[in-house]
Amino acid sequence: MNLDDFSDLIERPDGAVRRDAEERRERLAVPPGALGRLDELGEWLTAAQGAVPVRPVERPRVVLFAGDHGVASLDVSGRPAGGAYALVRGVLDGASPLAVLARRMDVPVRVVDAGLDCDPGLLPDDVVRRRVRRGSGRIDVEDALTPEQAEEAVRLGMAVADEEADSGTDLAVLGDLSVGGTTAAAVLVAALCGTDASVVTGRGGAGIDDLAWMRKCAAVRDALRRARPVLGDQLELLAAAGGADLAAVTGFLLQSAVRRMPVILDGVVSAACALVAQRAAFRAPDWWLAGQLTGEPAQQKALDRMALEPLLDQEVTVGEGVGALLALPLVRAAAAFAAELPERAPEPDLSQGAEPELSREPELSREPEPSRGGEPGAADGV
């Protein structure tokens, strides 16, 4: 597999349709600019759908890829190493923030086991069981995956994207459930942006203290030494410094763009995978939205590189796709405005030279005055 092949398969959203949407927006009764970024968002969605007016987002789905990362054994995460299965259970048992939000919004959730490090019996029955391997390698001293496993994980993500597109999903809300995933994501972003470890290392979704942050910086630094020599091949980069879940997310993003299915990105993990996908296919980011800003420096750097501006900045760091799902109502609102707001009434056509009729005051009706010669008694001189 060569990820560069996606460059020939991915087209941009329909530019002609977007111009039609912009012209229609000029005719709406609400003045241009009054809806802020929602105008641009509606036009983007119109181009992605290839239809004017835009159709409502009726079948969104949350897609979460789950995996454990060996680097978490260095105590670089606020969660225990190998504990991603607890995040999966929280989502599917209805107890996590993502589960609460998805339930309120009536959005279905799909969880894919790409590389969890646990006994399958610990997982709910709803999990899509397509595990590439049990956990990923410790990226500071070894590859996360073999080349064969990296390709298998990318193909897993592609297959999930195809299944979603075939089932009628019209917008994918993308997220991850991982322990140690933000460390791997920081390595990918630092490698692709040419920055040092301290510039991209954040404190993760669960939060860590200063000592843990220093250990995380060291792990990112050591992993970078192993990632930089393979920057020319995105698949080798995912094998060296990614993980099964990150490789699957990358495959999902690329194939979603091929299938013209819009995607809302969540946090630093999906942003890092999007950056890898952009290196393979430069048109792919035109199919993605950045849901929200998490405060992770690697996420900000990746979004800047892809010229994606987050829709929200609520300082939500919990991960799990929560930030992306919070942005969904904005996308739906933009679609509703673009499709349902009325157009202005047409102006009177004065181009034919006809002057508008001037208003005139109505004439007052008058009773006829009686004739003086007809008064009684006038003829006989009374």
BELZISUL-V578583 format. One record per run of one state. SS is the DSSP state (hx for helix, st for strand, lp for the rest). FROM is the first residue (numbers start at 1). LEN is the number of residues. Records with the same first field share a line. If there is no record, write none. Layout:
# BELZISUL-V578583
SS: FROM-LEN / FROM-LEN
This chain:
# BELZISUL-V578583
lp: 1-2 / 10-5 / 27-1 / 29-8 / 50-10 / 75-9 / 93-4 / 106-2 / 116-4 / 123-5 / 130-6 / 137-10 / 168-3 / 180-1 / 194-3 / 201-9 / 231-3 / 242-2 / 259-4 / 266-2 / 281-3 / 291-1 / 293-4 / 307-5 / 313-9 / 341-2 / 344-28 / 375-8
hx: 3-7 / 15-12 / 37-13 / 70-5 / 84-9 / 97-9 / 120-3 / 147-21 / 181-13 / 197-4 / 210-21 / 234-8 / 244-15 / 268-13 / 284-4 / 297-10 / 322-19 / 372-3
st: 28-1 / 60-10 / 108-8 / 128-2 / 136-1 / 171-9 / 263-3 / 288-3 / 292-1 / 312-1 / 343-1
